[in-house]
């Protein structure tokens, strides 16, 4: 079993601060749609640079129909 922590916030610095605090307790980080929408690939690169050893999961919703 693997534990991942999901970041569905819009503040990249806040997400990275939290990620550093919980890094040793989880196997992967999930970067949610709010971060991707606000920061795009730059946000992903910052997570990768800060956590080169960590599995990163990207959650992106392209479109939603009601």
GUKOL-513441 format. One record per residue (C-alpha): residue number from 0; residue in three letters; z, x, y. Coordinates in Angstrom, 2 decimals, padded with zeros to 5 digits, always signed. Layout:
REM residues N
<dopa><seq>NUM</seq><type>ala</type><up>Z</up><east>X</east><north>Y</north></dopa>
...
REM end
This chain:
REM residues 66
<dopa><seq>0</seq><type>unk</type><up>+000.00</up><east>+000.00</east><north>+000.00</north></dopa>
<dopa><seq>1</seq><type>unk</type><up>-000.85</up><east>+001.27</east><north>+003.49</north></dopa>
<dopa><seq>2</seq><type>unk</type><up>+000.79</up><east>+000.21</east><north>+006.70</north></dopa>
<dopa><seq>3</seq><type>unk</type><up>-001.27</up><east>-000.06</east><north>+009.87</north></dopa>
<dopa><seq>4</seq><type>unk</type><up>-000.11</up><east>-000.91</east><north>+013.34</north></dopa>
<dopa><seq>5</seq><type>unk</type><up>-002.44</up><east>-002.97</east><north>+015.49</north></dopa>
<dopa><seq>6</seq><type>unk</type><up>-002.87</up><east>-002.46</east><north>+019.23</north></dopa>
<dopa><seq>7</seq><type>unk</type><up>-004.12</up><east>-005.66</east><north>+020.83</north></dopa>
<dopa><seq>8</seq><type>unk</type><up>-003.10</up><east>-004.75</east><north>+024.37</north></dopa>
<dopa><seq>9</seq><type>unk</type><up>-005.21</up><east>-004.02</east><north>+027.42</north></dopa>
<dopa><seq>10</seq><type>unk</type><up>-003.41</up><east>-000.87</east><north>+028.59</north></dopa>
<dopa><seq>11</seq><type>unk</type><up>-004.61</up><east>+002.30</east><north>+026.87</north></dopa>
<dopa><seq>12</seq><type>unk</type><up>-001.76</up><east>+004.50</east><north>+028.10</north></dopa>
<dopa><seq>13</seq><type>unk</type><up>+000.80</up><east>+001.97</east><north>+026.86</north></dopa>
<dopa><seq>14</seq><type>unk</type><up>-000.91</up><east>+001.82</east><north>+023.46</north></dopa>
<dopa><seq>15</seq><type>unk</type><up>-000.95</up><east>+005.63</east><north>+023.15</north></dopa>
<dopa><seq>16</seq><type>unk</type><up>+002.72</up><east>+005.86</east><north>+024.14</north></dopa>
<dopa><seq>17</seq><type>unk</type><up>+003.68</up><east>+003.33</east><north>+021.48</north></dopa>
<dopa><seq>18</seq><type>unk</type><up>+001.40</up><east>+005.05</east><north>+018.94</north></dopa>
<dopa><seq>19</seq><type>unk</type><up>+003.18</up><east>+008.38</east><north>+019.49</north></dopa>
<dopa><seq>20</seq><type>unk</type><up>+006.54</up><east>+006.66</east><north>+018.94</north></dopa>
<dopa><seq>21</seq><type>unk</type><up>+005.53</up><east>+005.06</east><north>+015.62</north></dopa>
<dopa><seq>22</seq><type>unk</type><up>+003.09</up><east>+007.68</east><north>+014.31</north></dopa>
<dopa><seq>23</seq><type>unk</type><up>+005.32</up><east>+008.90</east><north>+011.50</north></dopa>
<dopa><seq>24</seq><type>unk</type><up>+006.00</up><east>+005.38</east><north>+010.21</north></dopa>
<dopa><seq>25</seq><type>unk</type><up>+002.46</up><east>+004.18</east><north>+009.50</north></dopa>
<dopa><seq>26</seq><type>unk</type><up>-000.77</up><east>+005.23</east><north>+007.81</north></dopa>
<dopa><seq>27</seq><type>unk</type><up>-003.33</up><east>+003.88</east><north>+010.28</north></dopa>
<dopa><seq>28</seq><type>unk</type><up>-003.83</up><east>+002.48</east><north>+013.75</north></dopa>
<dopa><seq>29</seq><type>unk</type><up>-005.94</up><east>-000.60</east><north>+014.38</north></dopa>
<dopa><seq>30</seq><type>unk</type><up>-007.58</up><east>-000.63</east><north>+017.79</north></dopa>
<dopa><seq>31</seq><type>unk</type><up>-008.09</up><east>-004.26</east><north>+018.70</north></dopa>
<dopa><seq>32</seq><type>unk</type><up>-010.64</up><east>-006.11</east><north>+020.78</north></dopa>
<dopa><seq>33</seq><type>unk</type><up>-008.70</up><east>-006.01</east><north>+024.09</north></dopa>
<dopa><seq>34</seq><type>unk</type><up>-008.63</up><east>-002.21</east><north>+024.09</north></dopa>
<dopa><seq>35</seq><type>unk</type><up>-012.26</up><east>-001.99</east><north>+023.04</north></dopa>
<dopa><seq>36</seq><type>unk</type><up>-013.34</up><east>-004.43</east><north>+025.72</north></dopa>
<dopa><seq>37</seq><type>unk</type><up>-011.45</up><east>-002.55</east><north>+028.45</north></dopa>
<dopa><seq>38</seq><type>unk</type><up>-012.13</up><east>+001.06</east><north>+027.44</north></dopa>
<dopa><seq>39</seq><type>unk</type><up>-014.99</up><east>+001.04</east><north>+024.95</north></dopa>
<dopa><seq>40</seq><type>unk</type><up>-015.75</up><east>+004.28</east><north>+023.12</north></dopa>
<dopa><seq>41</seq><type>unk</type><up>-013.60</up><east>+006.24</east><north>+025.61</north></dopa>
<dopa><seq>42</seq><type>unk</type><up>-010.49</up><east>+004.51</east><north>+024.25</north></dopa>
<dopa><seq>43</seq><type>unk</type><up>-011.48</up><east>+005.31</east><north>+020.68</north></dopa>
<dopa><seq>44</seq><type>unk</type><up>-012.04</up><east>+008.96</east><north>+021.61</north></dopa>
<dopa><seq>45</seq><type>unk</type><up>-008.59</up><east>+009.18</east><north>+023.23</north></dopa>
<dopa><seq>46</seq><type>unk</type><up>-006.96</up><east>+007.81</east><north>+020.08</north></dopa>
<dopa><seq>47</seq><type>unk</type><up>-008.97</up><east>+010.21</east><north>+017.90</north></dopa>
<dopa><seq>48</seq><type>unk</type><up>-008.03</up><east>+013.18</east><north>+020.09</north></dopa>
<dopa><seq>49</seq><type>unk</type><up>-004.34</up><east>+012.23</east><north>+020.09</north></dopa>
<dopa><seq>50</seq><type>unk</type><up>-004.26</up><east>+011.46</east><north>+016.34</north></dopa>
<dopa><seq>51</seq><type>unk</type><up>-006.90</up><east>+013.49</east><north>+014.48</north></dopa>
<dopa><seq>52</seq><type>unk</type><up>-005.01</up><east>+013.05</east><north>+011.18</north></dopa>
<dopa><seq>53</seq><type>unk</type><up>-004.64</up><east>+009.27</east><north>+011.43</north></dopa>
<dopa><seq>54</seq><type>unk</type><up>-006.97</up><east>+006.64</east><north>+009.98</north></dopa>
<dopa><seq>55</seq><type>unk</type><up>-008.35</up><east>+004.50</east><north>+012.81</north></dopa>
<dopa><seq>56</seq><type>unk</type><up>-009.54</up><east>+000.93</east><north>+012.27</north></dopa>
<dopa><seq>57</seq><type>unk</type><up>-011.62</up><east>-000.79</east><north>+014.93</north></dopa>
<dopa><seq>58</seq><type>unk</type><up>-011.46</up><east>-004.54</east><north>+015.27</north></dopa>
<dopa><seq>59</seq><type>unk</type><up>-014.24</up><east>-005.95</east><north>+017.36</north></dopa>
<dopa><seq>60</seq><type>unk</type><up>-015.30</up><east>-009.56</east><north>+017.65</north></dopa>
<dopa><seq>61</seq><type>unk</type><up>-018.91</up><east>-009.74</east><north>+018.78</north></dopa>
<dopa><seq>62</seq><type>unk</type><up>-019.15</up><east>-013.48</east><north>+019.38</north></dopa>
<dopa><seq>63</seq><type>unk</type><up>-017.16</up><east>-016.62</east><north>+018.67</north></dopa>
<dopa><seq>64</seq><type>unk</type><up>-018.52</up><east>-020.13</east><north>+018.31</north></dopa>
<dopa><seq>65</seq><type>unk</type><up>-016.44</up><east>-023.23</east><north>+018.69</north></dopa>
REM end
